[in-house]
Amino acid sequence: MKYGSPLSSSTSNNCGDHGFASDQLIRNARIGLYRYGWYREDELFGQGTCDFVLLLLTPTTGNPLVQTYRDREKRIKAIPSSTQIIGLPKQPFIGELSYGCVSNILKQYSKLIFPTERNLAENLEEYLE
């Protein structure tokens, strides 16, 4: 979730000087892929893979990095040790939502949730607007 600032083009200890993208979005994608079993590792008992979705939540949609990394080839080129990846989650696993999208979803489904949760959803809607 980003509030008030764009995605950083580099992360701590990685300014992109190794020939791979170092922005926050691809870093989170790499961590998710690793965490959910999409990297080949030498383990006696592998954990298997789990579905993984990375959603960027920002005031508005249209982030160019999301569009870039939805392209499979560009995403693979941006990941170090991509030869160790044993596949990818169902497509698209990188996406984005605006605060307005979340607010609309909450409004649309508010009648289907319990009163206490509805109160929380209404407060979140108000905050996001």
DARANOR-V733816 format. One record per run of one state. SS is the DSSP state (a for helix, b for strand, c for the rest). FROM is the first residue (numbers start at 1). TO is the last residue. If there is no record, write none. Layout:
{{SS;FROM;TO} {SS;FROM;TO}}
This chain:
{{c;1;10} {b;11;11} {c;12;13} {b;14;14} {c;15;23} {a;24;35} {c;36;38} {b;39;39} {c;40;53} {b;54;58} {c;59;63} {a;64;70} {c;71;71} {a;72;77} {c;78;81} {a;82;84} {b;85;85} {c;86;93} {b;94;98} {a;99;112} {c;113;114} {a;115;128} {c;129;129}}
